[in-house]
Amino acid sequence: MSLIKALAKNSSASNLSQTDLIDNRIQVISEDDDGETSVSTSNTDGTNQNVSVQEFFFNNPKQHTLDEISRLKEASKSSPSVNVSTSTFIQPKSRVSTTKITVSSSVSEKQASKGPELLHSSLKVNRPGLSSRRSSSQVAKHALEKPLEREKDEYPPEHENAFLPDEDKVTPFGGFSKPDYHDLFIKDNVFATAPWRVVEFDKGNGSLKNAIRVAAASDPKTKFRWIGILPIPSDVVPQTTKNNIAKELSEKYDSSVVFVDDVTFHGHYSSFSKEILWPIFHYQIPDNPKSNAFENHSWKHYEKLNRSVADQIVSQYKEGDIVWVHDYHLMLVPKMIREKIPNAKIGFFLHVSFPSSEVFRCLAQRNNILEGLLGADCITFQTEEYVRHFYQTCNRLLLADFDEYGVRYKDRVISVNGNPIGIDAELLNKRLQNNLCLNWRKLVRERWADKKLIVSRDKIDRIRGIKEKLLAYERFLNDNPERVSDTILLLIYTKAKMDRDDDFETSIFNIAERINAKSNNISTDQPVTFLHQDIEFEQYLALLAEADLYIVSALREGMNLTSHEFVVAAQESHSPLIMSEFVGSAQVITEGPLLTNPYDVKRVAENIKLGLEMSPEEKLQRWKKLYATILEHDSQSWVRSCIRDIETAFASNRKDCSSELTQLSQALFKEKYYNLPNPESKRLFIINLGNLLSKVNIPGSLINPVQHEYIISTLFNLANDPNNIVYVFSFLKRSDLLRKYRRIGELGLIAENGGYIKLPNSNEWFTVIDENELTWMPTVIEVMNALCERLPGSFVEVEECTVRFHTENCSDVDRDHKLKLVGELITHVNELYSKDFNLHANLINGIVIVQEANLIVRALSFVLNQNSFEGHLRKIPSSSLTSPVSQPSDLTMSFKDQPQTKHNLGFVMAAGGNTPVDEEVFNYFNSLEFDIENKFTIRVGQDHSNSKAEEKLSGVNELFRILSTVIANDK
C-alpha cells in the first residue's frame, strides 16, 4: 500500500486557477510496497515524468474541481458492480521549503528554507544514481528517525526474519532488516489480542481467480476449494489466532490455509522463486556471484514449503478429487502427492513461460524440478512453444521419451498440452459500462484533448522491455518531430517488490528526461509521463478505452492478458495493438496485432507511426480478428478444457497400466543379463530403431525425442562386450543404415527389414533374396506412379528390395480421398501379388511399404544358423547395390570367425515398435525350437495392445537407460 500525506495549508483547491496550480508546490511523503520511505517533490517548470494518479487526472487544463471529484467517489460507492478503495487527494500548498526535517508518527508543516528552490520533479530523492539525472538544482533530503504510525499498523512480512537467530536467516541476498520491529511486535505481543478480519485480496493471479469464479458459477455441481499460503507474518501470530483464521477461511470461503514459518516463506518466495526461478524462466540467467550459494541455500526452503502444501492436499484428498496445481512456486507438489496417493488425479498449469533446455539446464536443481512436475497426469503450458521446450528439456536432462501422447517417464505417460488462459470478456464489458468508468473516460478525454494517447502498463523489470519501448518512442519522435506536441506516452508502472533494480530504473528515467527535453513547452507538451502507482481498475479501463495505441514490449512473458483487456476496452475506438512477438499472447492472437521484435527499435518506431496513422477501416478489420480470438479463448473455456485434459490423461494412464504386457524393470533385466549358463555363453540383441527414432510433430515444428549420440555410445559399449552379439534392424536401405552406425564396427546391421545383413566385425553384406524374386518391382512402381498423379504431394521411393509410396506430406489433400487411394493400393498389391511373389503391403506413418513377406524371419534364421543356413544366400559388396560376387558354396569362408550363435546362446533380447515386422520378430523368438531361459521380447512405445511381445517399455530412451546400467556395472 502507499501512504500519502500532503503538507497543505489550504482546505480546498476548488477555486484555484491554472496559474495558482502552476505557482504552487506539493511535497509528499510516501512508503512504497517495499517499505522504503521516500520524499517526492513537485514544482513548476514541467520536468515531471513521475506523477500521481491525482496529478494525472486532476491537474488538467479543463480544471475539474475537488467537488466534482467527490461526486465521482460517491458514484464509486453507489456502483453495485465495483468495490473501489478510497483515494487520497493531494491539495496544493502555497509554499513548501527544502529544510531537512524529522518525521515521526505525525507529519507537521515545515519551516521555510533559505536554500535554493527545487525544480519540478516527483522522482524519488533517495534512489541511487539520482544525481546523474538531475542536471539543475540540489535535492532536499529528509530523514525518518522513527517508523510512521502506518508502519506499525502494517507490519511488512519481509522484516520478520530480523528477529530470528542468525543461523535461521536466509542470507544474504535480499537481506532482512529493521530489528526494531522486534520490540514493537514481539515484546508487546500485539497479535495476541489484535482484531482481524478476512477481506478480499486485490492482488495475486487475478486471471486465475476470475476463471475459477466464472467456471464455478456456470457449473454449480463442481465444487472448487483453494489451498495455499497466506502472505502474512506467521511466527508472531498465536496458534489460536491461526486456527481461527483457518476455520473461517474453510467454512466461509472454501479455502484451506497452509501456515509456514517466516524463514521458510521468504526463503521460498523472495529468494528461490523470485531470485532464481523467475529470471531463468524469463531467459535472464542470474550472473550475480552470490547466486549459486543463494540458490543452494534457499532450495531447502522451496522444498519445505512445497512439502507443506502437498501434505495439506493429501490430508484433504478424497477419492475422485482432481488436484490442480498452479505456477512455478509449487513445481514439486505433483510428485510429492503422487508418492502418497499413487492414483490421484493431478494436473499442473504453468502461468509463466518455460525456457529452452539450454537455459533451464542452468538450474542446479533442474532434475528435481522436472521430476516434481512429472508427478502430474497432465501438464499444461500457455503455448505450444513452451510444450516443445518442455519435451526437449525432459529428453535431454532426464532421457525421457516423448511422443504425440506426452512424456513417458518411469512407467507413466504424462500428457503435455498447450492451452492459453483467457479473460472474462463479458464481465469486463459490464465494468466498462458502469458510471464510474464512463466518468473516468470523460476526464481522460478532457485531460488529453487533441492528443494522441499511447498507453502501456508494466512493472519495473528488465524483462518488460520498458527501455526498448522508450528507445523506440524516442526514435519515432526523432523521425517525426511534429509529433512531439501532440503525442503522449503514458507508462503505468509499479515496482517489482522483491527484486528492485535501481540502476535499471535510473536508466529508464534518463531516457524519459531525454525525450521530454524535446518539448518546447513542457508545462503543456510532455511526451512521456510515468504514472507510478497502482490505480483503480475503472481508471485503468478508462485509459485503455481512450488510448489511441497500446504497446506490449515484453522481452519474454507467459501470457499478456492486459493486451486482451485492451482489445475488449477498444470496442469503440478500435485502436491498434503493438505486441512483442516474445509474449505468449502473440501465439494466440496472431491475426490483428502489429507483431514486432522489441529489440528492433527502428521497426517498433515505424509501427508506432503506422498505428497512429492507421485508417479507420483497417483498424476495424484488425480489431474484429483480435476480438473474435479473445472471445474464443475465454477464461471459462480454459478451465473446462484443462479439467477435461486432466481427466483424459488420468484415464489413459489407468488403461495403460491394465495392459497384459509386463513392464520391464531394471532389476529384472539386470538379473537375467548376468544369469548366463557359463562364461562362454553369448547374449543376442535384436533392436529395431527404424520406426522408434521418428520425429514427433509438435504444433509448430518436428522434434526428435532421442539423442543420437547417446544411442551410439550405448550401442558401442554394448557391442564391445565379447559376450554380446548386437544387431540393429531397420526399414532403411544399406547406405543410410551404414551412414548412421559405421563408427561401430562390432555392430551387426539388418537393412530393409531383413533384406540385407552385415555381420558384426565385418564389412561384408549378405542377402537372403534371389535376384529373380525382384521381378515384381517394375509393375508395382508403375502402379504407384499412376497414383502420384491423383495425389498431389505423394512420391515413390525405390530401394534394393523395397518400394515405398509416401503420402505423409499430402496435407492439402482431402483426408478421405487420400485414405481411399491408399486403401486401393494396399488391396491391389496384397490380392494380385501375394500369391505369385509373396508380397505384402503395410501402411506405416503414412507410407505404404511393399516388399516380400517374412524377410526378417529369413534374416534372423541366417543370424542364428550361419554355417547351416538352408535358404538362398548371396554376398554383395558395399560398393555395389546389385550383382553378387560369389556363390553360396564359397560363403563358408566368411563365417569361420563368426560364433556358433544358435548353440551357445544364454540370453536373447528383441526390442521393437508396433509394426507388423516387429510382431514377426517377437513371434520368431517366442517360437524357437530350442529353449532360452533368459529371454525378453519388448514392445517399445505407447501401443501395447494385441502384441506378441511379453514385456513393454515406454520409449527408446527408457530402453537405452536400462542397457546403459548393465554397461556401467560391467565397467
N, C-alpha and C positions, 0 to 999 in steps of 0.2 A: 504494500500500500504506500501511497505517497502522503506525507504530512506537509501541508502547505499552510503557512501562516503569513498573512500580509501585515506589514507595518504601515498603517494608514491612519491619517487623521480624519479624512472626510468620511462621513457616514453614508454618503451616496455619491454616485458618479453619474446619475441620470441626467444631470443638467450640464455636464461638461461638454464643451465644444471639441471639435477635432484638434484645434490648436492647444486646448488645455491638455488633451491626452498626450500630444507630442511634447509638451513642455514639462511633463511630469515623469518621474521615475518610479519603478516598482522594485522593491527588494524582497526576495523570497527565500525563506529557509526551508529546505526540504530534506527528507530522508528517503532515499530510493529503496528499491526492493532488496538491495543487498545490505541495508543497514548503515550505509555510509552517508553522513550528513554533509551537505554542500550548500554553498551560497550562490544564488543566481542574481545577476544584476541587469536591469533593463534601463536603457537610456534612449536618446532621441535621434541619433544620426543614421539609423536604419541599417545597422550591420547585423541585425538579428537573424540568425538561422534557426535557433533552437527555441521554439515558442511553446507556451502552454496552450491547452485547448481553449481557455478563455481568451487569450490574446488572438488566437487564430479566428475564432468565431465572432468575437465581440468588438475588438478594436478595428473597426472597418469603416470605410467612408460613408456607409449608409447610417452609421451611428445608432444602433439599437440601444435602447435604454435598459437599465437593470430591471425596471418594472416589467418590460416585455420578457426579459429572461426569467423572471419569477413566474410569469404566466406559463412559460414553457415547462418549467419544473413542475408546476401544478398539473399540467397536461400529462407529464410522465407518470405522476402518481395516479391519475384517473384512468390511465390506459390499462385495460384489463389484460392485455397480452404481453405487457412489458414490466420487468422488475428492474428499475433503474436506481442505482445508488446515488446518494446526494453528492452534488458537485460543490466545490469551494470556489467562490467568485472573488477575484482579486480586484480591489478598488484602488484607483490611482492615488498616489500620495503627493503632496505638494513639493516636498523636498526630502531627500534621503542622503545622508552624508556617508563618508567612507571610513569613519573612525573604527578601529578594531574594538569589538565588543565581546562580552562574555554572555553566553546564553545558558540559562539554567532551565528550570521546569516551566518558566513562562518567558514570553518574549516581550521586551519593552522597547519603546521608541529610542532610537539612537540620537546622540548629540551631533550637532553639525561639526564638520571637519574642515580644516583649513587646507587640506590636501587637494590635489588636482581632481577635477570631476571625471567620472567614468564615462567612457563611450558606451553606446547602446550595445549590450550583449547579454544573453542569458546563458552563455556557456558556463560549465562548471569551473569554478576558480581553483579547485584543488586537484584537478586532473593533471597528471604528469604530461609535460610537453606543451602546456597551455601557452607558456611564454612565447613559444615559436609561432603560435597562431595569432597572438595579439601584437600587432605591429604599432599601436599608437600609444596607449597610456598604461599606467601601472594598474595592478589589480588589488582590490581590497581583500584582505584575509581576515577570516573570523575563526575563533576557536571555541569549541564546545567543551567546557570543563566538566559538565555533568550530563548524564543522559536526560533527554527530554521526558516529560511525563508519558508521552505517547509510546516512547521506547519501553517504558516499564510495563505498559499495558499489552504491548505486542511483543512478546518475547521471541526473538528470532531463533529458530531451531539450530541454525548453524553455530551458535555460540555455546550450546550445551557442552560440547566437548572440552571447553575450557576448564570445567570444574573437575575433570577426571584426572586420575594419576597419569603421569607422562607415558607409562608403558601401555595405557589403554587408548591413547590418542592415535588418530590417523595422521601420520606425519609424512613429510612436512608440507606436501602440495596443498594449496588452497587453505592454509592453516587456520585454525580456530583461535579466536582471541577474546578479549574483553572479560577477563576473570572477575571483574567487579560485579557481574551478574550473579555470581555465586552467593554473595552476601544478600543480594536483593531477593532472590527466589528460594534458595535453599535454606538460609538461616531463618527467614521469616516464614518459610513453608506456606507461601500464599496459595499454592494449588490444593492444599488440604481442604480449604473451605471455600475456594473460589467458585462462583457460579459458572455454569457452562450451558450451552445450547447447541443444537445441530442446525447449521444453516447450509444452504446450497452453495457449493464451491463453483465460482465462475471461471476458474482456470482449468488446467488439465486438458485432456483429449476431448474437446468438445464434439468433434465429428463422431467419435465412438459413442459418447453418451447419447447424442441425438439419434444415432442409428438404432441403438438398443431401445430407446424410448419409443420410437416410431414402430419398430418391429413388435414390441410388447403390446402396444395399443392395437395393432392390426390383428394380433393373434392372442386373445386372452387365455387360451388353453396352455400356451407355452409360458412357463414361469422362468424369469431371469433372476439370478442372485449375484451380487457383486462381492468379490473377495479381494482385499487389498490392504495397503498400508495407509495409516493416517499421517500426514506430514506435520506432526506436532511433537514437541518435546515429550519423551516417554519416561525418562529416568526420574524426573521431578514430579510426575503425576502419580498420586497414590493409587494403589492397586484397586481399591474400592471405586475410585472415580473411573478408572479404565473399565472396570466391569460394568458400571452403569452406562458408560458411553457405548460399549459393545452391545449391551442389552437393547438400548434404544435404537441403535442402527439396525440390529437384527429384526426387531419386532415392527418397526415403523417404516424402514427403508429397504428391507430385503438385502441387507449388506452385512458381511462378516468382516470384522476388522482384525488385522494381524498387528500386534504390538511387538516391536523390536527395540533393543536399546539404542541410544542415540549414536554411539560409535559405529554400530553396525549399519544404521541407516545412512549416515554420512559417508562411511567408507564405501557403501554400495552405490548410493546415488551421486553424491558430489564427486567422489573420487573415481571409482571404476566406470560407472555408467557414463558420466559426463566428460571425464578427462581422458578416458581410454576408448570406450566403445563408440561414443558419439563422433569423435573426429575420424576414426578409422572407417566407420560405416559411411562417412561422407568424404572419403578419399583425402583426409587431412591426417597423414601419419604423424603422430607426436614425435618431435625431434628434441624435446627438452631432455637434457642429460639425466634428469631425475625420473623420467617417465618409466623406465624399466623397473627401478626399485619401487616406484609408486604403484605400478601395475601389480607387481608380485605381492606387495603388502596389502593392497585393497581387495585382491581376489578373494581372500578368505571371507571378507565381509559380504561381497557379492554372492558368494556361495551360501553363506549362512542365511541371508535374507531370503534367497530362493528356497532354501530348505524350510524356512518358517512358513512361507506361503504354501508350499506343497503339502506340509503337514496339516495345515488348516483345511485345505481342499480334501485331503484324504479322510479327515475326521468327519466331514460333512457329506462325503460322496455316497450316493445311493445307486443301486443297480439301474442302468438305463440312462443315468445323467450324462450330459455332454459337458466336458471341461474345455473352455475356450480361453486360451492364454494369449495375452497381448503384449507385444513390443519387446524391445531389446533389454529391458530391465529384468525380465523373467525368463531368459532363454534356457535355464537349467531345469525349470519346473516340469516340463513334459516327461523327461527321463526319470525325475525323482518320483513322480506319480506312478509311472509305468512300473517302477521297481516294486511298489507296494500294492498296486492294483493292475495286474497284467492285462485284464480285459476291459480296462476303462476306455471310453471314447474321448480322445484328446485331439484338440485342434490348436493350431498356433497361427497367429497373424502378426506379421512384421509391418509396422506402420512406416518405418523409415526405409531408406534404400539399402540394398545388400551389395557390397562391393565385389569387385572381381577377385579371383582366387589369389592373384599376386599381391593384392592389398590385404585381404583377410589373413593371409598366412603370416603377416607381421605380428599378429596377436600371439603372445606366449601361451595362452590357454585356448588356442584355436580348436584343438581336437575335443576338449571338454565341452566347449560351447556347441560344436556341431553335434556331438553325441547327445547333448541335452535336448537340442531341437528334434533330433531323430527319434526321440521317445514319443512323439506325437503320431497320430494316424494320418493327419493331413496338415501340411504346412502351406500357408498362403502368403503370397507377396503381392505388392501393389501392381507390378508389371511383369511381363514375360521376360524382360531383360534380367530382372533380379532372379527369376526362376532359373535362367540359364547360368547365371553366376553361381547360384547355389549348387546346381548339378555339378558344375566343373570343380567347385571347391571341395565338395564331398568326395568326388572321384580322385582328385589329386592329393588330398590330405588324408583321407580315410581309405582310399582304394575301394570306395563303394561303387557298386554297379548302379546304372540307371537306364531307364528306357521310357517309352511314352506313358507308362503307368506310374512312374515315380522312381524314388531312390530305393535300392534294395540293399539292406544292411542288417546283418545279424538275424537272418531268418525272417525278416519282416519287409513289407513293401510300404514305404511312406509316400503317400500321394503328395505331389508338389504342384501348386496351381498359381496362376496369376489372376487376381480379382480386385480391381481398384475400388477403394472406398469412395462413396459419393456424399452428397449433401441432401438435405430435405428441402427441395425447391418450393414445395407447396407452403411450408411453414415460413420460409424466407419471404415469399411473396406477401404473406399476411403481415409480416413485420415491416415490409416496405410501404405498406398502405396505411399504417396507423398514423394518427395525427402527429405524434412526436417526431417520427421520421420525416413526415412531409414538412413540418416546420423547420427542421434542421436543413432540409434541402433548400428551402427558401432562403435561409441565412447564407448558405454556401453560394447560391446564385448571386445574392446581393454583394457578398464579400468579394467575389471574383468576377464581377460583371465585365464583359468584354475581354476576358482572359481565357486562354486555353489551359485547362487544368489537367496535369498529368499526375496520377496518384500511384503510390507504391507503399506496401506495408511489409516491414522486415524487422527482425531482431538484429542488434549489433553483433554480427557473427560473420566471420570471413566467408563461410560457405554461402551466404545470402547474396553475394555478388553486388553489394552496395557500392563498392569502389568502382567496379566495372560499369555500373549503371550511371554513376556520376560522370565518369570519363566519357561515356557515350553521349550523355546530355550536353556536356561541355563541347564535344566535337560538333554536335548538332547546332549549338548556338554559334560556334565559330564559323560553320558553313552557312548559317542563316542568321546573320546579326540582326536583321529586322525583327526576329522573334524574341529578342531579349525583353522587350517591353510588353509583349502580350502573351507570354508563356510562363507558367509556374510549375515547378516540380515539387509536389508535396510528398515528403517522406515521413510516413507514420512509423516510428520505430520505438522499440523497447530494448533494454539491455538484457543480454543473456545473464541469468542470475549467478550461475556457478563458474563461468569461465570468462571473466572480464578480460578485455584486451584493450588497455588504454592506448597503446601505440597505434593500434588499428583505428580506434576511434579518432585519434588525433589526425591521422592521415585523411580520414573522411572529411573532417571539418576543414582541413586545409584546402581540399578540393572545392568544398562548398563555398568557402570565402573567396576563392579564386574565381568561381563562377559568378558570385554576386557582385564582384568588383566590375563586371562588365556593364552593370546598370548605371545609367547617368543619374538616376534619381532613386536611390534605394529605398527611400521612405514610401514610394508608391509602386516601384517595379523591383521586386525581389525574385529573381529566377529560381532560387532554391529556398525552401522552408522546411525545417525539421519540426515535426510535432512529436515531442519527446515525452510521451506518457500514454498509458492505456486510456482509450476514450470509450465512451458509452457505445453500445452496439448500434443504436439508432444514428449516432453521429457518424460512425464508420460506414453504415449503409448509405447515409446521405452523401458522403464523399464519393462512394462507388457509383451511385446513381447519377451524380452530376459530373463525373470525370469525363474528359474527352479522350483519355487514353489511360490504360493501365499497363504497368510493366512488371513482369516477373523475371528477375535476372539471376536466380539462384544457380550456383555452380554445381550443386547436387542436392536433390531433395526427393523424398519418397513420393509424396503427392501434395501438390499445392492447391488446397481447397479454397484459398482466398480467390484464386482466379475463377473458380466455379461460381463463387458468390458474386463476383463482379459481373459475370455473364448474366446471371439472373437479375441483378440490380440494373443492368443496362437495357432493360426491355423497351424503354422509351428512346434513349439516345443511340442505341446500337453501336456504342463506342468500341473501337478495335482493342485487341489484346495482343501485347507483345510478350512472348513467352520463351524462356530459355529451353533449349532442346534437352537439357540435362535434368529436368524435373520429371517425375513420373507422369504428371498430367499431360505432358507433351506426347506420350504414347497412348493416351486415351482420347483427348480432343485433338485429333490430328488434322481435322479439316476446320478451317476458320481462323485460328490464331496466326500471327506473324512469328513463326518459329525462327529463333536466332541462336547463334553461338555467343554467349555473353562476353567471351574473350575477344571477339571480333568487334572492336569498338566502332570501326567505320560502318560496318553493316548494321549495327544496332542504331547508330545515329541516322542512317538512311531510313530505317524502319520507323523511327520516331517521326520523321518528316512525312513518310508515307501514311502513317496512321493519322496524323493531324490533318492531312490534306485529302484523305480518302473521300470518295464520293458517297452520298447517302445510299445509293443503290448497292455499291459494293459492301458498305458497312452492314446493310440489312442482310445481304446474301451470306456474308461470313457469320453474322450473329445467329442466323437461323440454324446453321450447321452446328455451331457451338451449343446452342440451347437444346437442340434435339439430342445431342450426345449426353449432355448433363442430365436430362430427364431420363434417358435410358439407363445410365449408371447412377441411380439414386441410392440413398442410404438403405432404404427398405429392401430393395432387391439384393443389395450387397449382403445384408445379414442372412436373408433366406438362402442365397447361393452358397455362402460359407458354411452354414449349418448343413445344407444338403451334401456338400462335398465331404464334410466330416463323417456323416452317416454312411455315405457310399464307400469311403476309404476303409472305415471300420468293418463294414460287411465284406468287402473284398479280402481283407486280411483274415477274417474268420473263415471264409471259403477256402482261401489258400492253405490255411492250417489243417483243413479237413481232407487234403489231398491224400490219396492212397500211397503215394511215394514217401519214402523215409528221408527226412532231412539229414544230409550227411554232416556229421560233426567232425571237428578237427581231431578230437580224441580217438574216435573210431578209425579214421583214416590212418593216423599215426600207428595205431595198434596193428592194423593189418599190413601196413607198409613195411614194418620191421619184422613181421612174423613170417620170414622166409623159411622153407623147409631145410635148406642147407646153404652154406656160404656160396656155392656155385649157382644157385637159383637166380633166375632173371625176373625183372619186372618189365611188363609191356604196357606202354601208354599209347592209346589211340585218341587223339584230340582233334575235334572239328572246330576250327576257328573261323572258317569262311563265313558262316552265317551269324556268328556271335560277335563279330567285330564291326558290324554295320553301324553307320551313324544314326543318331536319333534326331528326329525332326522336332525341335522345339520352335514354336512360332517365332519367326524372325531369323532362324539360322539352323544349320545342321551341326551338331556337335558329336564328337566321338567319346563314348563312355570309357574307353580303355586307353591306357598309356602304353604305347607300343614298346618303348624301351624297357619298361618293367617286365613285359611278357618275354622279350628277347633275353633279358638277363636270367629270368627264371628258367626258361627252356634250356639255355646254355648250361646252367648249373645242374639241371636235372639230367640232361643228356650226357654230361661229363662223368657221371657216376658209372663205373664199369658194369654195375649190376642192372643198369636201366637201359631199355630199348625204347626210344621215343619216336613216334610218328605224328606228324600233323597232316590231316587231310582237309581238302577244301574243294570248292567248285571252281577255283581259279585255274587258269592254264599254267603250264610248267614254267614259262618265263616269268610270270607275275609271282608265282609262289617262290621261285628261286630268288627273285629280287628281294623278297621280304626276309628270307631266312638263310641267305647264302653265308652269313657270318658264322653259322653254327654247323660246322662240318659233321659233327656227330649226330645230327638230326636227320631222321628219315622223313621223306615227303611223299604224299599221295595227291596227285593233281587230278582235276576234272572228276571229282567224286569217284575215284578208283580207276580211271583210265590209264594213268601213268604213275610209276613208283620209282622213287630214288631211295636206295638202301642207305642206312647210316654209314658214315665214314667212307662214302663212295661218291664219285661224280657221275656214275653211270645211271641211265634211266631205262626202265623196262616197261613194257606194255602188255596187257593181257588181251589186247584186241587184235584180231586179224584185219589186215587192210581190206579184205573183201567184205568185212562187216560194215564198212562205211559207205557202201553204195547208195544208201538211203538219203544221204545228206543233200545232194543237189535238188532232189524233188521237194524236200521239206523247206529248203531255203527259198525255192521258187514260190511256194505257198505263203511263206512269211512275207516275202517282198510284196506280194499282191495285197496283203493286209495292211502294209505300211501306207499304201496309197489311200486307204479308207480310214486310217487312224493317224492323224497328224501328230507329230512328236515321237512316234514309235520308230524303232530301228532294229536291225538284225545284227547279231554278233556271232561270228563263226569261229570256232576253235578247232582243235585237232579231232576230237571225237564228240563234241557237243555243239549244239546250235541254240542260241538264246534269242528270244523275241522280247525286247524291252518296251514296256508301256508305263513305267513309273513316272516318266516326265510328261505324260499326256494330261496335264492339269486343266487345260482349257476344253477338253472333250467331255461331252455328257457321260457321266459315270455309268449309267445303264447301257449306253451304246458301247462303251469300252468293254464292259463285262460280257456283253453279248458276243462281241467279236472274239474275245479271249476264250470264252467257253466253246465257241465253234472250232477254234484252232486245236484246243486240247482234245475235244471229242474226235476231230478228224484224224489226229495223229494216233491216238490210242486205239481207235477202231480199225484204221486201214493199215497201220504199220506194226502193230504189236505182235501179230502172229508171224509174219514173214521176217521181220527184222528185230523182234524182241525190244521194240522201242517203248518208251514211256515218257509222257509229258507231265510236268508238275508246274504249278504256279507258286512262286516264292517271292514275296515282296514286290509284286507287280511284274515279275519276269517269268516268262514261260520257258522252262528248261527242257530241252529234248535230247535224250541220249539213251543208250542201251540200258535195259534194266539189269540189276544185280552186278553192276561193275564193281561196286565197293566190296561185295561179298567175294568176288573173284580176287580182288586185290588183297583182302585180308587172308584168304586161303594161301596166296603166294607168300605173304609175310610169315605165316606160321609154318609153312611146309616148303621152304625154298628148294631143298635138294630133291624133294619128292613131289613137286607140283605137277599135276597131270593135265592142267589146262594149256591153252595156247599161250605162248610166251615168246617175245622177241625183244631184243635190245636195240635202243635207238640212241643216237648221240645227242648231246646237249646242243650242238651247233645246227642240227637238222631237226625238223619237225615231222619228217615223213618216213623216209626209207630205212629199213633195218640194215644193220651192218654185220650180223652174224646169225646163224641158225640156232635153234634151240639146243642142238647137240653140243654146241660149243659153249653154252652158257654155264655149265657146271663149274668152270674155272672162276667165274665171277663170285661163286658162293663159298669158295673154300675157306675164306677167312670169316664168314658170317656164322654167328652162333646157331646151334640147333634149337631154334626157338620153341618148337612145339613140345619137346620132351623135357625141357628144364625150366618151364615157366612156374614161378611160385606166386606171382601177383599179376593181375590184369586190371587196368582202369580204362574204360571207354567213356568219353565225355563228349556230348554234342547238344544240339538245339532241338527244335521241334519239326524238322523236315523229314520227309519220307526216307531220305538217305540215312539220317541219324537213327531212325527206327530200325532200319536194316542192320546197322551196326550193333545196336542193343540186342536185337533178336539173335544175331550171329553168335555173340559171346554167351548169351543165356542158353544156347543150344549146342555148345561144344560137346564133342564125343568124349573128351577126357575132362575130368573134374579138376577145377582150380579152387582151392579153399578161399583164397584172398582175392575177391573179385568185386569190382564196382562198375555198374552201368549207370551213368549220371546224366540226368537231363538238366541242362543249364538254361535258365530263363524263367519267364513268367507263366508259361502254359505247361501244366503238368498233367493234363487230362489225357486219358486213353493212351498212355505211353507204355512201351515195353521195358523202359528203364526201371530200375529198382530204387535208385536214390535221386535226390534233387538238390540243386543249389540255385541261388537267386541270380547269379550272373558270373561273367568271366572273371571279374576281379576277386570274387569270393573263391572261385576255383583256384586261381593262382596264389591267393593268400594262403590257402591250405597247402598247396605244393611248396610254397616258399618256406613254410615252417619246418618241413622234413629236411629241406636242403640246409637250413640253418643249423639244425641238430647234427647233420652229417659233418658239418664243418667243425 
